[in-house]
Amino acid sequence: FLMAIYFDSEATDSLQHYEEGTFTLTLSKSDGSGETSGGTANYTRIGRWVNCWGQITFGNAAASVGGSHCYLKGWPFYYGSYSSNDIVVNFWNNGSDIYEDGYPSVSGSTTTNVWGLYIHKYNGAPSISGSQMGNGGRLSIDFSYEITN
């Protein structure tokens, strides 16, 4: 589903662009392989600002991603000028307490729609593995980010 209104021209990157739609996120390895089943979330784009929200239940990340770093694949737009800025996210992973040592985040990219999952804590930001996400892990998102155009 996609609805877009262009007040001037599609090529502009100011408030002249308004768009609503959905996107599908899956868990994967860093190269996009080993995908789980995923789910649909929503977005609204106004100019260069994108707001994303929804709740997604994933398939078996322990089997498809395993001990590798777990990434979220399928964001509607690449990040703007601040690649690797982390966005706090909420997720549950079938009973494991991954919040124990910090807060979970997703690290956006200016060049791809495959973004890494991390736990930020006092002494570093280790990656979250598919094994930690388990089978049926859920993600709740409600955040905004800036895009290039």
Biotite code that builds the C-alpha atoms (Angstrom):
import biotite.structure as struc

atoms = struc.array([
    struc.Atom([0.000, 0.000, 0.000], chain_id="A", res_id=1, res_name="PHE", atom_name="CA", element="C"),
    struc.Atom([1.408, 3.383, -0.959], chain_id="A", res_id=2, res_name="LEU", atom_name="CA", element="C"),
    struc.Atom([-0.105, 6.845, -0.919], chain_id="A", res_id=3, res_name="MET", atom_name="CA", element="C"),
    struc.Atom([1.965, 9.833, -1.978], chain_id="A", res_id=4, res_name="ALA", atom_name="CA", element="C"),
    struc.Atom([1.250, 13.524, -2.504], chain_id="A", res_id=5, res_name="ILE", atom_name="CA", element="C"),
    struc.Atom([3.762, 15.719, -4.305], chain_id="A", res_id=6, res_name="TYR", atom_name="CA", element="C"),
    struc.Atom([3.088, 19.419, -3.776], chain_id="A", res_id=7, res_name="PHE", atom_name="CA", element="C"),
    struc.Atom([5.768, 20.594, -6.189], chain_id="A", res_id=8, res_name="ASP", atom_name="CA", element="C"),
    struc.Atom([7.887, 17.850, -7.724], chain_id="A", res_id=9, res_name="SER", atom_name="CA", element="C"),
    struc.Atom([9.006, 14.393, -6.633], chain_id="A", res_id=10, res_name="GLU", atom_name="CA", element="C"),
    struc.Atom([12.666, 15.355, -6.982], chain_id="A", res_id=11, res_name="ALA", atom_name="CA", element="C"),
    struc.Atom([12.561, 17.886, -4.127], chain_id="A", res_id=12, res_name="THR", atom_name="CA", element="C"),
    struc.Atom([13.572, 16.924, -0.626], chain_id="A", res_id=13, res_name="ASP", atom_name="CA", element="C"),
    struc.Atom([11.726, 19.560, 1.388], chain_id="A", res_id=14, res_name="SER", atom_name="CA", element="C"),
    struc.Atom([8.288, 19.448, 2.995], chain_id="A", res_id=15, res_name="LEU", atom_name="CA", element="C"),
    struc.Atom([6.857, 19.200, -0.491], chain_id="A", res_id=16, res_name="GLN", atom_name="CA", element="C"),
    struc.Atom([6.881, 15.381, -0.266], chain_id="A", res_id=17, res_name="HIS", atom_name="CA", element="C"),
    struc.Atom([4.286, 13.433, 1.745], chain_id="A", res_id=18, res_name="TYR", atom_name="CA", element="C"),
    struc.Atom([3.962, 9.643, 1.626], chain_id="A", res_id=19, res_name="GLU", atom_name="CA", element="C"),
    struc.Atom([2.334, 6.873, 3.697], chain_id="A", res_id=20, res_name="GLU", atom_name="CA", element="C"),
    struc.Atom([3.055, 3.181, 3.314], chain_id="A", res_id=21, res_name="GLY", atom_name="CA", element="C"),
    struc.Atom([4.071, -0.142, 4.781], chain_id="A", res_id=22, res_name="THR", atom_name="CA", element="C"),
    struc.Atom([7.318, -2.102, 4.757], chain_id="A", res_id=23, res_name="PHE", atom_name="CA", element="C"),
    struc.Atom([8.285, -5.646, 5.701], chain_id="A", res_id=24, res_name="THR", atom_name="CA", element="C"),
    struc.Atom([11.112, -6.328, 8.147], chain_id="A", res_id=25, res_name="LEU", atom_name="CA", element="C"),
    struc.Atom([12.925, -9.641, 8.525], chain_id="A", res_id=26, res_name="THR", atom_name="CA", element="C"),
    struc.Atom([15.878, -10.694, 10.675], chain_id="A", res_id=27, res_name="LEU", atom_name="CA", element="C"),
    struc.Atom([18.961, -11.669, 8.669], chain_id="A", res_id=28, res_name="SER", atom_name="CA", element="C"),
    struc.Atom([22.743, -11.882, 8.661], chain_id="A", res_id=29, res_name="LYS", atom_name="CA", element="C"),
    struc.Atom([24.729, -8.733, 7.760], chain_id="A", res_id=30, res_name="SER", atom_name="CA", element="C"),
    struc.Atom([24.732, -9.565, 4.029], chain_id="A", res_id=31, res_name="ASP", atom_name="CA", element="C"),
    struc.Atom([20.933, -10.053, 4.028], chain_id="A", res_id=32, res_name="GLY", atom_name="CA", element="C"),
    struc.Atom([21.109, -13.865, 3.841], chain_id="A", res_id=33, res_name="SER", atom_name="CA", element="C"),
    struc.Atom([19.583, -16.254, 6.388], chain_id="A", res_id=34, res_name="GLY", atom_name="CA", element="C"),
    struc.Atom([16.286, -14.371, 6.561], chain_id="A", res_id=35, res_name="GLU", atom_name="CA", element="C"),
    struc.Atom([13.526, -15.235, 8.988], chain_id="A", res_id=36, res_name="THR", atom_name="CA", element="C"),
    struc.Atom([9.887, -14.721, 8.252], chain_id="A", res_id=37, res_name="SER", atom_name="CA", element="C"),
    struc.Atom([8.912, -11.224, 9.331], chain_id="A", res_id=38, res_name="GLY", atom_name="CA", element="C"),
    struc.Atom([6.084, -8.770, 9.431], chain_id="A", res_id=39, res_name="GLY", atom_name="CA", element="C"),
    struc.Atom([4.732, -5.477, 8.201], chain_id="A", res_id=40, res_name="THR", atom_name="CA", element="C"),
    struc.Atom([5.204, -2.086, 9.844], chain_id="A", res_id=41, res_name="ALA", atom_name="CA", element="C"),
    struc.Atom([4.030, 1.390, 8.847], chain_id="A", res_id=42, res_name="ASN", atom_name="CA", element="C"),
    struc.Atom([5.728, 4.610, 7.844], chain_id="A", res_id=43, res_name="TYR", atom_name="CA", element="C"),
    struc.Atom([4.859, 8.207, 7.076], chain_id="A", res_id=44, res_name="THR", atom_name="CA", element="C"),
    struc.Atom([7.326, 10.367, 5.195], chain_id="A", res_id=45, res_name="ARG", atom_name="CA", element="C"),
    struc.Atom([7.146, 14.167, 5.271], chain_id="A", res_id=46, res_name="ILE", atom_name="CA", element="C"),
    struc.Atom([9.980, 15.758, 3.325], chain_id="A", res_id=47, res_name="GLY", atom_name="CA", element="C"),
    struc.Atom([13.186, 14.093, 4.558], chain_id="A", res_id=48, res_name="ARG", atom_name="CA", element="C"),
    struc.Atom([11.636, 12.940, 7.868], chain_id="A", res_id=49, res_name="TRP", atom_name="CA", element="C"),
    struc.Atom([10.342, 9.349, 8.176], chain_id="A", res_id=50, res_name="VAL", atom_name="CA", element="C"),
    struc.Atom([8.311, 8.046, 11.124], chain_id="A", res_id=51, res_name="ASN", atom_name="CA", element="C"),
    struc.Atom([8.131, 4.232, 11.525], chain_id="A", res_id=52, res_name="CYS", atom_name="CA", element="C"),
    struc.Atom([5.854, 2.278, 13.860], chain_id="A", res_id=53, res_name="TRP", atom_name="CA", element="C"),
    struc.Atom([4.454, -1.198, 14.377], chain_id="A", res_id=54, res_name="GLY", atom_name="CA", element="C"),
    struc.Atom([4.960, -4.541, 16.077], chain_id="A", res_id=55, res_name="GLN", atom_name="CA", element="C"),
    struc.Atom([6.528, -7.457, 14.223], chain_id="A", res_id=56, res_name="ILE", atom_name="CA", element="C"),
    struc.Atom([6.911, -11.116, 15.171], chain_id="A", res_id=57, res_name="THR", atom_name="CA", element="C"),
    struc.Atom([9.794, -12.924, 13.491], chain_id="A", res_id=58, res_name="PHE", atom_name="CA", element="C"),
    struc.Atom([10.400, -16.567, 12.662], chain_id="A", res_id=59, res_name="GLY", atom_name="CA", element="C"),
    struc.Atom([13.228, -18.716, 13.977], chain_id="A", res_id=60, res_name="ASN", atom_name="CA", element="C"),
    struc.Atom([16.301, -16.446, 14.043], chain_id="A", res_id=61, res_name="ALA", atom_name="CA", element="C"),
    struc.Atom([18.186, -19.044, 16.090], chain_id="A", res_id=62, res_name="ALA", atom_name="CA", element="C"),
    struc.Atom([17.993, -21.403, 13.095], chain_id="A", res_id=63, res_name="ALA", atom_name="CA", element="C"),
    struc.Atom([18.326, -18.904, 10.197], chain_id="A", res_id=64, res_name="SER", atom_name="CA", element="C"),
    struc.Atom([20.868, -16.432, 11.637], chain_id="A", res_id=65, res_name="VAL", atom_name="CA", element="C"),
    struc.Atom([22.305, -18.594, 14.431], chain_id="A", res_id=66, res_name="GLY", atom_name="CA", element="C"),
    struc.Atom([25.267, -17.190, 16.354], chain_id="A", res_id=67, res_name="GLY", atom_name="CA", element="C"),
    struc.Atom([25.875, -14.494, 13.707], chain_id="A", res_id=68, res_name="SER", atom_name="CA", element="C"),
    struc.Atom([25.111, -10.815, 14.268], chain_id="A", res_id=69, res_name="HIS", atom_name="CA", element="C"),
    struc.Atom([21.399, -10.221, 13.737], chain_id="A", res_id=70, res_name="CYS", atom_name="CA", element="C"),
    struc.Atom([20.296, -7.463, 11.337], chain_id="A", res_id=71, res_name="TYR", atom_name="CA", element="C"),
    struc.Atom([16.888, -5.990, 10.511], chain_id="A", res_id=72, res_name="LEU", atom_name="CA", element="C"),
    struc.Atom([16.331, -6.040, 6.748], chain_id="A", res_id=73, res_name="LYS", atom_name="CA", element="C"),
    struc.Atom([13.755, -4.071, 4.765], chain_id="A", res_id=74, res_name="GLY", atom_name="CA", element="C"),
    struc.Atom([13.617, -0.480, 6.058], chain_id="A", res_id=75, res_name="TRP", atom_name="CA", element="C"),
    struc.Atom([11.668, 1.822, 3.693], chain_id="A", res_id=76, res_name="PRO", atom_name="CA", element="C"),
    struc.Atom([14.498, 4.365, 3.155], chain_id="A", res_id=77, res_name="PHE", atom_name="CA", element="C"),
    struc.Atom([18.235, 4.604, 3.748], chain_id="A", res_id=78, res_name="TYR", atom_name="CA", element="C"),
    struc.Atom([19.458, 6.837, 6.549], chain_id="A", res_id=79, res_name="TYR", atom_name="CA", element="C"),
    struc.Atom([20.368, 10.451, 5.787], chain_id="A", res_id=80, res_name="GLY", atom_name="CA", element="C"),
    struc.Atom([23.732, 11.920, 6.669], chain_id="A", res_id=81, res_name="SER", atom_name="CA", element="C"),
    struc.Atom([24.193, 10.216, 10.044], chain_id="A", res_id=82, res_name="TYR", atom_name="CA", element="C"),
    struc.Atom([25.069, 6.593, 9.263], chain_id="A", res_id=83, res_name="SER", atom_name="CA", element="C"),
    struc.Atom([25.480, 4.338, 12.293], chain_id="A", res_id=84, res_name="SER", atom_name="CA", element="C"),
    struc.Atom([23.490, 6.569, 14.605], chain_id="A", res_id=85, res_name="ASN", atom_name="CA", element="C"),
    struc.Atom([21.657, 4.229, 16.906], chain_id="A", res_id=86, res_name="ASP", atom_name="CA", element="C"),
    struc.Atom([17.912, 4.288, 17.465], chain_id="A", res_id=87, res_name="ILE", atom_name="CA", element="C"),
    struc.Atom([16.528, 2.755, 20.651], chain_id="A", res_id=88, res_name="VAL", atom_name="CA", element="C"),
    struc.Atom([14.057, -0.067, 19.901], chain_id="A", res_id=89, res_name="VAL", atom_name="CA", element="C"),
    struc.Atom([11.992, -2.410, 22.052], chain_id="A", res_id=90, res_name="ASN", atom_name="CA", element="C"),
    struc.Atom([11.999, -6.111, 21.413], chain_id="A", res_id=91, res_name="PHE", atom_name="CA", element="C"),
    struc.Atom([11.256, -9.383, 23.157], chain_id="A", res_id=92, res_name="TRP", atom_name="CA", element="C"),
    struc.Atom([12.957, -12.637, 22.348], chain_id="A", res_id=93, res_name="ASN", atom_name="CA", element="C"),
    struc.Atom([11.050, -15.511, 23.930], chain_id="A", res_id=94, res_name="ASN", atom_name="CA", element="C"),
    struc.Atom([12.122, -15.118, 27.515], chain_id="A", res_id=95, res_name="GLY", atom_name="CA", element="C"),
    struc.Atom([15.836, -14.256, 27.355], chain_id="A", res_id=96, res_name="SER", atom_name="CA", element="C"),
    struc.Atom([16.677, -11.081, 29.238], chain_id="A", res_id=97, res_name="ASP", atom_name="CA", element="C"),
    struc.Atom([18.750, -9.128, 26.718], chain_id="A", res_id=98, res_name="ILE", atom_name="CA", element="C"),
    struc.Atom([17.965, -5.877, 28.541], chain_id="A", res_id=99, res_name="TYR", atom_name="CA", element="C"),
    struc.Atom([19.959, -6.993, 31.550], chain_id="A", res_id=100, res_name="GLU", atom_name="CA", element="C"),
    struc.Atom([23.176, -5.232, 30.548], chain_id="A", res_id=101, res_name="ASP", atom_name="CA", element="C"),
    struc.Atom([21.949, -2.290, 28.495], chain_id="A", res_id=102, res_name="GLY", atom_name="CA", element="C"),
    struc.Atom([19.401, -1.069, 25.990], chain_id="A", res_id=103, res_name="TYR", atom_name="CA", element="C"),
    struc.Atom([18.746, -2.506, 22.519], chain_id="A", res_id=104, res_name="PRO", atom_name="CA", element="C"),
    struc.Atom([19.161, -0.361, 19.430], chain_id="A", res_id=105, res_name="SER", atom_name="CA", element="C"),
    struc.Atom([19.250, -0.536, 15.657], chain_id="A", res_id=106, res_name="VAL", atom_name="CA", element="C"),
    struc.Atom([22.131, 1.118, 13.796], chain_id="A", res_id=107, res_name="SER", atom_name="CA", element="C"),
    struc.Atom([21.021, 2.767, 10.548], chain_id="A", res_id=108, res_name="GLY", atom_name="CA", element="C"),
    struc.Atom([22.967, 3.016, 7.295], chain_id="A", res_id=109, res_name="SER", atom_name="CA", element="C"),
    struc.Atom([23.212, 5.562, 4.476], chain_id="A", res_id=110, res_name="THR", atom_name="CA", element="C"),
    struc.Atom([23.914, 2.824, 1.896], chain_id="A", res_id=111, res_name="THR", atom_name="CA", element="C"),
    struc.Atom([21.645, -0.145, 2.686], chain_id="A", res_id=112, res_name="THR", atom_name="CA", element="C"),
    struc.Atom([18.310, -1.074, 4.267], chain_id="A", res_id=113, res_name="ASN", atom_name="CA", element="C"),
    struc.Atom([19.929, -3.855, 6.375], chain_id="A", res_id=114, res_name="VAL", atom_name="CA", element="C"),
    struc.Atom([20.577, -2.393, 9.858], chain_id="A", res_id=115, res_name="TRP", atom_name="CA", element="C"),
    struc.Atom([22.404, -4.073, 12.771], chain_id="A", res_id=116, res_name="GLY", atom_name="CA", element="C"),
    struc.Atom([20.990, -4.822, 16.236], chain_id="A", res_id=117, res_name="LEU", atom_name="CA", element="C"),
    struc.Atom([23.087, -3.977, 19.308], chain_id="A", res_id=118, res_name="TYR", atom_name="CA", element="C"),
    struc.Atom([22.912, -3.847, 23.098], chain_id="A", res_id=119, res_name="ILE", atom_name="CA", element="C"),
    struc.Atom([24.407, -0.633, 24.434], chain_id="A", res_id=120, res_name="HIS", atom_name="CA", element="C"),
    struc.Atom([25.948, -0.815, 27.856], chain_id="A", res_id=121, res_name="LYS", atom_name="CA", element="C"),
    struc.Atom([28.569, 0.968, 29.916], chain_id="A", res_id=122, res_name="TYR", atom_name="CA", element="C"),
    struc.Atom([31.566, -0.740, 28.348], chain_id="A", res_id=123, res_name="ASN", atom_name="CA", element="C"),
    struc.Atom([30.705, -1.168, 24.664], chain_id="A", res_id=124, res_name="GLY", atom_name="CA", element="C"),
    struc.Atom([27.885, -2.171, 22.364], chain_id="A", res_id=125, res_name="ALA", atom_name="CA", element="C"),
    struc.Atom([27.973, -5.896, 21.579], chain_id="A", res_id=126, res_name="PRO", atom_name="CA", element="C"),
    struc.Atom([25.882, -7.206, 18.707], chain_id="A", res_id=127, res_name="SER", atom_name="CA", element="C"),
    struc.Atom([22.704, -9.229, 19.200], chain_id="A", res_id=128, res_name="ILE", atom_name="CA", element="C"),
    struc.Atom([22.806, -12.683, 17.628], chain_id="A", res_id=129, res_name="SER", atom_name="CA", element="C"),
    struc.Atom([20.084, -14.726, 16.009], chain_id="A", res_id=130, res_name="GLY", atom_name="CA", element="C"),
    struc.Atom([20.482, -17.196, 18.870], chain_id="A", res_id=131, res_name="SER", atom_name="CA", element="C"),
    struc.Atom([19.624, -14.442, 21.357], chain_id="A", res_id=132, res_name="GLN", atom_name="CA", element="C"),
    struc.Atom([16.510, -13.473, 19.363], chain_id="A", res_id=133, res_name="MET", atom_name="CA", element="C"),
    struc.Atom([15.348, -17.103, 19.325], chain_id="A", res_id=134, res_name="GLY", atom_name="CA", element="C"),
    struc.Atom([12.156, -18.293, 17.656], chain_id="A", res_id=135, res_name="ASN", atom_name="CA", element="C"),
    struc.Atom([9.250, -15.837, 17.612], chain_id="A", res_id=136, res_name="GLY", atom_name="CA", element="C"),
    struc.Atom([11.142, -12.752, 18.772], chain_id="A", res_id=137, res_name="GLY", atom_name="CA", element="C"),
    struc.Atom([9.061, -9.586, 18.594], chain_id="A", res_id=138, res_name="ARG", atom_name="CA", element="C"),
    struc.Atom([10.045, -6.017, 17.800], chain_id="A", res_id=139, res_name="LEU", atom_name="CA", element="C"),
    struc.Atom([8.076, -2.877, 18.668], chain_id="A", res_id=140, res_name="SER", atom_name="CA", element="C"),
    struc.Atom([9.136, 0.264, 16.850], chain_id="A", res_id=141, res_name="ILE", atom_name="CA", element="C"),
    struc.Atom([8.054, 3.872, 17.090], chain_id="A", res_id=142, res_name="ASP", atom_name="CA", element="C"),
    struc.Atom([10.748, 6.300, 15.960], chain_id="A", res_id=143, res_name="PHE", atom_name="CA", element="C"),
    struc.Atom([11.678, 8.867, 13.326], chain_id="A", res_id=144, res_name="SER", atom_name="CA", element="C"),
    struc.Atom([14.807, 9.352, 11.264], chain_id="A", res_id=145, res_name="TYR", atom_name="CA", element="C"),
    struc.Atom([16.157, 11.688, 8.594], chain_id="A", res_id=146, res_name="GLU", atom_name="CA", element="C"),
    struc.Atom([16.777, 10.524, 5.021], chain_id="A", res_id=147, res_name="ILE", atom_name="CA", element="C"),
    struc.Atom([18.772, 12.056, 2.185], chain_id="A", res_id=148, res_name="THR", atom_name="CA", element="C"),
    struc.Atom([15.887, 12.862, -0.169], chain_id="A", res_id=149, res_name="ASN", atom_name="CA", element="C"),
])
